[in-house]
Amino acid sequence: MSCRTAAGALLFSVGVIALMGIVTAETLYPGYSTAENAISDLGATLPPDSIVVEPSATIFNTTMIASGILVVAAAWCVHRAFRDRIVTFFLALFGAGVLGVGIFPGYWGDVHGIFALLAFSAGGLAAVAAYRVEPPPLRYFSVILGAVSLSDLALYFIMGLSASPFGVFGLGGLERWIAYPILLWVTGFGGWLMGGEGKRIAERS
C-alpha cells in the first residue's frame, strides 16, 4: 500500500468514525439537543458543575482520541506522498486538536477550549490548504467547505452567538456548521486519495 492510499484510508476512516461516534453518543444522551448543546457536551460539560453522562462520554472521548491519532498518522502519510509542508502542518495540527479534545474533556475548562479551537481552526485551514494538492473540482469544494467552517468560527468570535448569521441554529448548530464541513472534506479528500491510486493501477493494467 502506498503512502497516498494509506493516507486516504486513514482520513476516510476518520470521517466515518467521527460522524458515527458523535451520532451514537447523541442518541444515548438523555435530553441532548443538537441546537442547544455543544458537541463537546457529549464528553463532559464545561465547569463549574460539569456533567458527565455515560456511556455517551466514553464513546465521544474515545472517538475523538481515535480520530486524532488517525489524522496525525494521515498527515505523515500525506507528507510522504506530496511533500507539501503547509498541508502537512495544518493537517497535523487538526489531528492534535481533535486528540486533545478527547484527552481533555469539557471539565478541563480552558485546556479543553484551546484544543477545540485548535481543531476547528486548523481543520478549516487544512481544507483550504489542500487546494495545493487536489485536482479540480475537488479543490473548489475543499476551499468552500474550509471557508464555511472558518467563516462560522470567525463570526462567532467577532459577533457572538446572537449576532452571528449562524446563531439562528443555536450553539450546537453553529458548532456543527464548523465541524461537519471539515468532516465532509476529510471524507472526500480521503476518498480521492484512495481513488487516485486505484485509477493508476487500472491504467497500468
C-alpha positions as CSV (number, residue, x, y, z in Angstrom):
1,M,0.0,0.0,0.0
2,S,1.4,3.4,-1.0
3,C,1.5,6.4,1.4
4,R,-1.2,8.0,-0.7
5,T,-3.5,5.1,-0.3
6,A,-2.8,4.8,3.4
7,A,-3.5,8.5,3.9
8,G,-6.8,8.1,2.1
9,A,-7.8,5.1,4.1
10,L,-7.0,6.8,7.4
11,L,-8.8,10.1,6.5
12,F,-11.9,8.3,5.2
13,S,-11.9,6.3,8.4
14,V,-11.8,9.5,10.4
15,G,-14.9,10.8,8.6
16,V,-16.8,7.7,9.3
17,I,-15.7,7.1,12.9
18,A,-16.1,10.7,14.0
19,L,-19.6,11.2,12.5
20,M,-20.9,7.8,13.7
21,G,-19.3,8.3,17.1
22,I,-21.0,11.6,17.6
23,V,-24.3,10.4,16.4
24,T,-24.1,7.3,18.6
25,A,-23.2,9.4,21.7
26,E,-26.1,11.8,20.9
27,T,-28.7,9.1,20.8
28,L,-27.5,7.7,24.2
29,Y,-27.5,11.1,25.9
30,P,-31.0,11.8,27.5
31,G,-32.3,15.2,26.6
32,Y,-29.4,16.1,24.4
33,S,-30.2,19.0,21.9
34,T,-28.2,19.4,18.8
35,A,-29.3,23.1,18.8
36,E,-28.6,24.0,22.5
37,N,-25.8,21.6,23.5
38,A,-22.2,22.0,22.3
39,I,-20.7,18.9,20.6
40,S,-18.2,18.6,23.4
41,D,-21.0,18.3,26.0
42,L,-21.2,14.7,24.9
43,G,-17.8,14.2,26.6
44,A,-18.4,16.5,29.5
45,T,-20.0,19.9,30.0
46,L,-17.8,22.9,31.0
47,P,-17.1,23.8,34.6
48,P,-18.3,24.6,37.1
49,D,-20.7,21.7,37.9
50,S,-19.6,19.7,34.9
51,I,-21.9,16.9,33.9
52,V,-20.7,13.6,32.5
53,V,-23.3,11.2,31.0
54,E,-22.3,7.6,30.3
55,P,-21.9,5.8,28.0
56,S,-22.0,8.9,25.8
57,A,-18.9,10.4,27.4
58,T,-16.8,7.3,26.9
59,I,-18.0,6.9,23.3
60,F,-17.4,10.5,22.4
61,N,-14.0,10.9,24.1
62,T,-12.8,7.6,22.6
63,T,-14.0,8.6,19.2
64,M,-12.0,11.9,19.4
65,I,-8.9,10.2,20.6
66,A,-9.0,7.6,17.9
67,S,-9.8,10.2,15.2
68,G,-7.0,12.5,16.4
69,I,-4.4,9.7,16.2
70,L,-5.6,8.6,12.7
71,V,-5.4,12.2,11.4
72,V,-1.9,12.7,12.7
73,A,-0.9,9.4,11.1
74,A,-2.6,10.5,7.9
75,A,-0.6,13.8,8.0
76,W,2.6,11.9,8.0
77,C,1.5,9.8,5.0
78,V,0.2,12.9,3.2
79,H,3.7,14.4,3.7
80,R,5.3,11.3,2.3
81,A,3.0,11.4,-0.7
82,F,3.1,15.1,-1.6
83,R,6.0,16.7,0.3
84,D,3.8,19.8,0.9
85,R,4.7,21.2,4.3
86,I,1.7,23.6,4.5
87,V,-0.9,20.8,4.0
88,T,1.0,18.6,6.4
89,F,1.3,21.3,9.1
90,F,-2.4,22.2,9.2
91,L,-3.5,18.5,9.0
92,A,-1.2,17.5,11.9
93,L,-2.4,20.5,13.9
94,F,-6.0,19.4,13.2
95,G,-5.2,15.9,14.4
96,A,-3.5,17.3,17.6
97,G,-6.6,19.4,18.3
98,V,-9.0,16.5,17.9
99,L,-6.8,14.3,20.0
100,G,-6.7,17.0,22.8
101,V,-10.5,17.3,22.8
102,G,-10.8,13.6,23.6
103,I,-8.0,13.5,26.2
104,F,-9.1,16.7,27.9
105,P,-13.0,16.7,28.1
106,G,-15.1,19.7,28.9
107,Y,-14.4,19.6,32.7
108,W,-10.8,20.6,31.9
109,G,-12.2,24.1,31.1
110,D,-9.8,26.3,29.2
111,V,-7.5,23.5,28.3
112,H,-10.4,21.8,26.5
113,G,-11.3,25.1,24.9
114,I,-7.8,25.6,23.5
115,F,-7.8,22.1,21.9
116,A,-11.3,22.6,20.5
117,L,-10.3,25.9,18.9
118,L,-7.2,24.3,17.5
119,A,-9.2,21.5,16.0
120,F,-11.8,23.9,14.4
121,S,-9.3,26.5,13.1
122,A,-6.6,24.0,11.9
123,G,-9.3,21.8,10.3
124,G,-10.7,24.6,8.3
125,L,-7.2,25.8,7.3
126,A,-6.2,22.3,6.3
127,A,-9.3,22.0,4.0
128,V,-8.3,25.3,2.3
129,A,-4.6,24.4,2.1
130,A,-5.4,21.1,0.5
131,Y,-6.2,23.1,-2.6
132,R,-2.4,22.9,-3.3
133,V,-2.5,19.1,-3.9
134,E,-6.1,18.4,-5.0
135,P,-7.4,18.5,-8.6
136,P,-10.5,20.3,-9.7
137,P,-13.4,20.1,-9.0
138,L,-12.4,18.7,-5.6
139,R,-10.1,21.6,-4.7
140,Y,-13.1,24.0,-5.1
141,F,-15.3,22.0,-2.8
142,S,-12.4,21.8,-0.4
143,V,-11.9,25.6,-0.3
144,I,-15.7,26.2,0.0
145,L,-16.0,23.8,2.9
146,G,-13.0,25.2,4.7
147,A,-14.2,28.7,4.1
148,V,-17.7,28.0,5.5
149,S,-16.1,26.4,8.6
150,L,-13.6,29.3,9.2
151,S,-16.2,32.0,8.5
152,D,-18.6,30.5,11.0
153,L,-15.8,30.3,13.6
154,A,-14.7,33.9,12.9
155,L,-18.2,35.4,13.0
156,Y,-18.9,33.6,16.3
157,F,-15.8,35.2,17.9
158,I,-16.4,38.6,16.3
159,M,-20.1,39.0,16.6
160,G,-21.1,36.5,19.3
161,L,-23.8,33.8,19.2
162,S,-26.8,36.1,19.0
163,A,-25.4,38.3,16.2
164,S,-23.8,35.7,14.0
165,P,-25.8,34.6,11.0
166,F,-25.2,31.0,12.1
167,G,-26.6,31.8,15.6
168,V,-30.1,31.0,14.4
169,F,-29.1,27.3,14.7
170,G,-28.2,27.7,18.4
171,L,-24.7,27.0,19.9
172,G,-24.9,23.3,18.9
173,G,-26.0,24.0,15.4
174,L,-23.3,26.7,15.0
175,E,-20.6,24.3,16.1
176,R,-21.9,21.7,13.7
177,W,-21.6,24.2,10.9
178,I,-17.9,24.5,11.9
179,A,-17.2,20.8,12.5
180,Y,-19.2,19.0,9.8
181,P,-17.8,20.8,6.8
182,I,-14.4,19.7,8.0
183,L,-15.6,16.1,8.4
184,L,-17.1,16.2,4.9
185,W,-13.8,17.4,3.5
186,V,-11.8,14.8,5.3
187,T,-14.0,12.1,3.9
188,G,-13.9,13.4,0.4
189,F,-10.2,14.0,0.5
190,G,-9.6,10.5,1.8
191,G,-11.8,9.0,-0.9
192,W,-9.9,10.9,-3.6
193,L,-6.6,9.8,-2.3
194,M,-7.7,6.1,-2.4
195,G,-9.5,6.5,-5.8
196,G,-6.5,8.2,-7.4
197,E,-4.3,5.1,-6.6
198,G,-7.0,2.8,-8.0
199,K,-7.1,4.8,-11.2
200,R,-3.3,4.5,-11.7
201,I,-3.5,0.7,-11.1
202,A,-6.3,0.5,-13.7
203,E,-4.2,2.5,-16.2
204,R,-1.2,0.2,-15.8
205,S,-3.3,-3.0,-16.3
